[in-house]
């Protein structure tokens, strides 16, 4: 059996920590399909150290049957030490089996704060952080079987060419149980091909397991990458967002859901777990969980809206989308109807005005491309006519046909799968 530190895993496939995705219910579904180890969403160490309730709620490790680690975003060793002390106070932390440090998050906000990939060249600071984590593991009452870190190949192409990741491998050999390497630098997005030769270089220097990350979606991908790099484990991220059944495919089974009934059953199971999570005790400012202090009367609060999740089961996206299924899921059809409903104009969606992000710019370009179609629909309805939207799979795209009966004409357009997923994510659940 493959091992990470003191952890014995049933296979080499690990569910990545992903914001707005890796909650307790989703981790459970992925573990049932074959994920050997899972991680919570990324947790900001400074917020956890301050006793921030929303941050503590991200450590939703209430399911003792699912092997789960926590991933912390840290900027220095003092911040890490304070966060680890707070972590020990959480009742649900008793179910943790691993602690991971994130030095791979490419968010500009994270990099400006001097965290994530901005630390990759600061070897003395990294070593202090690694030493703090290892020292804590030796003394903590929690049963932490493995400690590690995730990195990228550098902050940019220059740092990748300078091979800043190789000295980090040497530091990890001394202080960590594993090292995860995302085979891209921080300026690259998911459309850029991974640089597996860099991972192979790291494996050649490593005395600990190296976990490969980047575009691993099926068993063939893993066989190719493991042969090319020598990596011991695979971290699965975007493929798991699309479908938890990817772990079943990686472990020798069918990587796609067999029917809509199977999808519906998974959705029902997810909702049952996600809608009624166990309550996380509030952290007291002075270091004790709230349940250990005398109760006090508090003013009533308005209930908070549930957090929006980004994976497929909680959105309008169908698992068959992109898999060449002959008929699209009805949730997808509802999404199309919403896209072309003049009551919800794309140009007014608040997400589309986030021009500083690539997502916002792409969404705006899509909305402009659909503007003429929307105008035709509005004119058709003003004349008392009817518009009928039909969708069908067409290779790597969704073909959308709009029949305008009052104008006696048919208009059609094509959306790429990536465009379709972007619009679905920004518009939210249409089911």
Beta strands, then each sheet from edge to edge (+ up, - down):
strand 1: 3-4
strand 2: 7-8
strand 3: 13-15
strand 4: 38-44
strand 5: 68-73
strand 6: 96-103
strand 7: 146-151
strand 8: 178-182
strand 9: 209-213
strand 10: 233-236
strand 11: 387-394
strand 12: 397-404
strand 13: 409-416
sheet 1: 1+ 2-
sheet 2: 3+ 10+ 9+ 8+ 7+ 6+ 5+ 4+
sheet 3: 11+ 12- 13+
end
